[in-house]
Structure formats: structure tokens, C-alpha cells
Amino acid sequence: MIKFIKKFRNDEEGAVTVDWVVLTAAVVGLGVAGVSTVSGGVNQLATSIKSGVSTKSVSNGDSGG
């Protein structure tokens, strides 16, 4: 039984998985923070572009000649 406990204590295979889970969670968290930071400005810019484009008319380039 003591041999099993010593072997279990020295086994580090699961530690790598925990590291990857923590790193992945950190990357996802930073991504969410970045998106939430710029989303307001992007929405305002999209609204501004929409209003600017909606007032323009499209010409077919035909001068009648």
C-alpha cells in the first residue's frame, strides 16, 4: 500500500492536463475581455457607417450618350 501511495504521489501525468486547462481558460478569458472592450466602439462605428451609406444613391454610370 505504501508503494502505491508513493507511486501515486510521484505521478505527474495529470499535472500537464491541468496546466493546459488553466492556460486555455486564461486565453478564452482574455479573448472575452478584448471583445467586450471593443464591442461598444465597433457598434458605434457600424451605426455611423450605416447612416452614411444609407444617404447615398447609386448611379449606373450611364450618361445617356
TITIPA-972637 format. One record per atom (N, C-alpha, C): residue in three letters; atom name; x, y, z. Coordinates in Angstrom, 2 decimals, padded with zeros to 5 digits, always signed. Layout:
BEGIN
["ala" "CA" [X Y Z]]
...
This chain:
BEGIN
["met" "N" [+000.82 -001.19 +000.00]]
["met" "CA" [+000.00 +000.00 +000.00]]
["met" "C" [+000.87 +001.25 +000.00]]
["ile" "N" [+001.94 +001.28 +000.76]]
["ile" "CA" [+002.83 +002.44 +000.80]]
["ile" "C" [+003.49 +002.64 -000.56]]
["lys" "N" [+003.80 +001.53 -001.22]]
["lys" "CA" [+004.40 +001.61 -002.55]]
["lys" "C" [+003.44 +002.30 -003.53]]
["phe" "N" [+002.14 +001.93 -003.43]]
["phe" "CA" [+001.13 +002.55 -004.29]]
["phe" "C" [+001.01 +004.04 -004.01]]
["ile" "N" [+001.02 +004.44 -002.77]]
["ile" "CA" [+000.90 +005.86 -002.40]]
["ile" "C" [+002.10 +006.65 -002.91]]
["lys" "N" [+003.30 +006.10 -002.78]]
["lys" "CA" [+004.48 +006.79 -003.28]]
["lys" "C" [+004.44 +006.94 -004.80]]
["lys" "N" [+004.01 +005.88 -005.47]]
["lys" "CA" [+003.90 +005.94 -006.94]]
["lys" "C" [+002.85 +006.98 -007.34]]
["phe" "N" [+001.72 +006.98 -006.65]]
["phe" "CA" [+000.65 +007.93 -006.95]]
["phe" "C" [+001.11 +009.37 -006.73]]
["arg" "N" [+001.86 +009.60 -005.67]]
["arg" "CA" [+002.35 +010.94 -005.34]]
["arg" "C" [+003.33 +011.45 -006.38]]
["asn" "N" [+004.13 +010.57 -006.96]]
["asn" "CA" [+005.15 +010.97 -007.93]]
["asn" "C" [+004.63 +011.02 -009.36]]
["asp" "N" [+003.42 +010.54 -009.60]]
["asp" "CA" [+002.86 +010.55 -010.94]]
["asp" "C" [+002.45 +011.98 -011.30]]
["glu" "N" [+002.98 +012.50 -012.43]]
["glu" "CA" [+002.73 +013.88 -012.82]]
["glu" "C" [+002.00 +014.00 -014.15]]
["glu" "N" [+001.42 +012.93 -014.65]]
["glu" "CA" [+000.75 +012.98 -015.94]]
["glu" "C" [-000.45 +013.92 -015.93]]
["gly" "N" [-001.20 +013.94 -014.86]]
["gly" "CA" [-002.38 +014.80 -014.79]]
["gly" "C" [-002.02 +016.27 -014.64]]
["ala" "N" [-000.83 +016.56 -014.16]]
["ala" "CA" [-000.43 +017.96 -013.95]]
["ala" "C" [-000.33 +018.71 -015.28]]
["val" "N" [+000.10 +018.04 -016.32]]
["val" "CA" [+000.20 +018.68 -017.63]]
["val" "C" [-001.19 +019.04 -018.14]]
["thr" "N" [-002.14 +018.16 -017.93]]
["thr" "CA" [-003.52 +018.44 -018.35]]
["thr" "C" [-004.08 +019.64 -017.61]]
["val" "N" [-003.82 +019.71 -016.33]]
["val" "CA" [-004.30 +020.86 -015.54]]
["val" "C" [-003.67 +022.14 -016.05]]
["asp" "N" [-002.39 +022.11 -016.38]]
["asp" "CA" [-001.72 +023.30 -016.93]]
["asp" "C" [-002.39 +023.77 -018.21]]
["trp" "N" [-002.68 +022.83 -019.10]]
["trp" "CA" [-003.32 +023.19 -020.38]]
["trp" "C" [-004.73 +023.74 -020.16]]
["val" "N" [-005.45 +023.18 -019.23]]
["val" "CA" [-006.80 +023.68 -018.94]]
["val" "C" [-006.73 +025.10 -018.41]]
["val" "N" [-005.79 +025.37 -017.53]]
["val" "CA" [-005.63 +026.72 -016.96]]
["val" "C" [-005.21 +027.70 -018.06]]
["leu" "N" [-004.26 +027.31 -018.91]]
["leu" "CA" [-003.83 +028.19 -019.99]]
["leu" "C" [-004.96 +028.47 -020.97]]
["thr" "N" [-005.72 +027.45 -021.32]]
["thr" "CA" [-006.84 +027.63 -022.24]]
["thr" "C" [-007.90 +028.55 -021.64]]
["ala" "N" [-008.19 +028.38 -020.38]]
["ala" "CA" [-009.16 +029.25 -019.71]]
["ala" "C" [-008.67 +030.70 -019.69]]
["ala" "N" [-007.38 +030.90 -019.49]]
["ala" "CA" [-006.83 +032.26 -019.50]]
["ala" "C" [-006.94 +032.89 -020.88]]
["val" "N" [-006.65 +032.13 -021.92]]
["val" "CA" [-006.74 +032.67 -023.28]]
["val" "C" [-008.19 +033.01 -023.62]]
["val" "N" [-009.12 +032.15 -023.27]]
["val" "CA" [-010.54 +032.43 -023.52]]
["val" "C" [-010.98 +033.66 -022.73]]
["gly" "N" [-010.55 +033.75 -021.49]]
["gly" "CA" [-010.91 +034.92 -020.69]]
["gly" "C" [-010.38 +036.22 -021.27]]
["leu" "N" [-009.14 +036.19 -021.74]]
["leu" "CA" [-008.58 +037.39 -022.38]]
["leu" "C" [-009.32 +037.73 -023.67]]
["gly" "N" [-009.73 +036.72 -024.41]]
["gly" "CA" [-010.49 +036.97 -025.63]]
["gly" "C" [-011.83 +037.61 -025.34]]
["val" "N" [-012.52 +037.10 -024.33]]
["val" "CA" [-013.82 +037.68 -023.95]]
["val" "C" [-013.63 +039.11 -023.46]]
["ala" "N" [-012.59 +039.35 -022.69]]
["ala" "CA" [-012.33 +040.71 -022.20]]
["ala" "C" [-012.04 +041.66 -023.36]]
["gly" "N" [-011.29 +041.19 -024.33]]
["gly" "CA" [-010.99 +042.03 -025.50]]
["gly" "C" [-012.22 +042.35 -026.31]]
["val" "N" [-013.06 +041.36 -026.53]]
["val" "CA" [-014.29 +041.59 -027.29]]
["val" "C" [-015.22 +042.55 -026.56]]
["ser" "N" [-015.36 +042.37 -025.26]]
["ser" "CA" [-016.24 +043.26 -024.52]]
["ser" "C" [-015.70 +044.68 -024.46]]
["thr" "N" [-014.39 +044.83 -024.54]]
["thr" "CA" [-013.78 +046.17 -024.52]]
["thr" "C" [-014.07 +046.94 -025.80]]
["val" "N" [-013.98 +046.28 -026.94]]
["val" "CA" [-014.12 +046.99 -028.21]]
["val" "C" [-015.52 +046.93 -028.79]]
["ser" "N" [-016.43 +046.15 -028.22]]
["ser" "CA" [-017.74 +045.96 -028.84]]
["ser" "C" [-018.54 +047.27 -028.92]]
["gly" "N" [-018.45 +048.10 -027.90]]
["gly" "CA" [-019.19 +049.37 -027.93]]
["gly" "C" [-018.72 +050.27 -029.06]]
["gly" "N" [-017.42 +050.40 -029.23]]
["gly" "CA" [-016.89 +051.23 -030.30]]
["gly" "C" [-017.20 +050.68 -031.67]]
["val" "N" [-017.17 +049.36 -031.81]]
["val" "CA" [-017.48 +048.73 -033.10]]
["val" "C" [-018.95 +048.96 -033.45]]
["asn" "N" [-019.84 +048.84 -032.45]]
["asn" "CA" [-021.26 +049.08 -032.71]]
["asn" "C" [-021.51 +050.53 -033.12]]
["gln" "N" [-020.84 +051.47 -032.48]]
["gln" "CA" [-021.00 +052.88 -032.86]]
["gln" "C" [-020.48 +053.14 -034.26]]
["leu" "N" [-019.34 +052.55 -034.60]]
["leu" "CA" [-018.78 +052.70 -035.93]]
["leu" "C" [-019.70 +052.10 -036.98]]
["ala" "N" [-020.27 +050.93 -036.72]]
["ala" "CA" [-021.19 +050.29 -037.66]]
["ala" "C" [-022.43 +051.14 -037.87]]
["thr" "N" [-022.95 +051.75 -036.81]]
["thr" "CA" [-024.11 +052.62 -036.92]]
["thr" "C" [-023.77 +053.85 -037.76]]
["ser" "N" [-022.58 +054.40 -037.55]]
["ser" "CA" [-022.16 +055.57 -038.32]]
["ser" "C" [-022.00 +055.23 -039.80]]
["ile" "N" [-021.43 +054.11 -040.09]]
["ile" "CA" [-021.27 +053.69 -041.49]]
["ile" "C" [-022.63 +053.43 -042.12]]
["lys" "N" [-023.53 +052.80 -041.38]]
["lys" "CA" [-024.87 +052.52 -041.90]]
["lys" "C" [-025.59 +053.81 -042.26]]
["ser" "N" [-025.54 +054.81 -041.38]]
["ser" "CA" [-026.23 +056.07 -041.67]]
["ser" "C" [-025.56 +056.81 -042.82]]
["gly" "N" [-024.25 +056.71 -042.94]]
["gly" "CA" [-023.56 +057.36 -044.05]]
["gly" "C" [-023.85 +056.71 -045.39]]
["val" "N" [-023.92 +055.41 -045.40]]
["val" "CA" [-024.17 +054.68 -046.65]]
["val" "C" [-025.63 +054.79 -047.06]]
["ser" "N" [-026.54 +054.82 -046.10]]
["ser" "CA" [-027.96 +054.83 -046.45]]
["ser" "C" [-028.39 +056.14 -047.10]]
["thr" "N" [-027.62 +057.23 -046.94]]
["thr" "CA" [-027.98 +058.51 -047.56]]
["thr" "C" [-027.43 +058.65 -048.96]]
["lys" "N" [-026.63 +057.71 -049.43]]
["lys" "CA" [-026.03 +057.80 -050.76]]
["lys" "C" [-026.89 +057.10 -051.78]]
["ser" "N" [-026.85 +057.59 -053.00]]
["ser" "CA" [-027.58 +056.92 -054.08]]
["ser" "C" [-026.57 +056.29 -055.02]]
["val" "N" [-027.02 +055.28 -055.73]]
["val" "CA" [-026.15 +054.54 -056.63]]
["val" "C" [-026.50 +054.91 -058.05]]
["ser" "N" [-025.48 +055.27 -058.81]]
["ser" "CA" [-025.67 +055.62 -060.22]]
["ser" "C" [-025.15 +054.47 -061.07]]
["asn" "N" [-025.81 +054.23 -062.22]]
["asn" "CA" [-025.36 +053.15 -063.06]]
["asn" "C" [-024.25 +053.60 -064.03]]
["gly" "N" [-023.90 +054.85 -064.01]]
["gly" "CA" [-022.80 +055.34 -064.85]]
["gly" "C" [-023.21 +055.64 -066.27]]
["asp" "N" [-024.46 +055.48 -066.61]]
["asp" "CA" [-024.95 +055.73 -067.96]]
["asp" "C" [-025.23 +057.21 -068.14]]
["ser" "N" [-024.47 +057.86 -069.02]]
["ser" "CA" [-024.66 +059.30 -069.23]]
["ser" "C" [-025.63 +059.58 -070.36]]
["gly" "N" [-026.22 +058.57 -070.90]]
["gly" "CA" [-027.25 +058.76 -071.93]]
["gly" "C" [-026.69 +058.96 -073.31]]
["gly" "N" [-025.42 +058.73 -073.52]]
["gly" "CA" [-024.85 +059.04 -074.80]]
["gly" "C" [-024.33 +057.89 -075.47]]
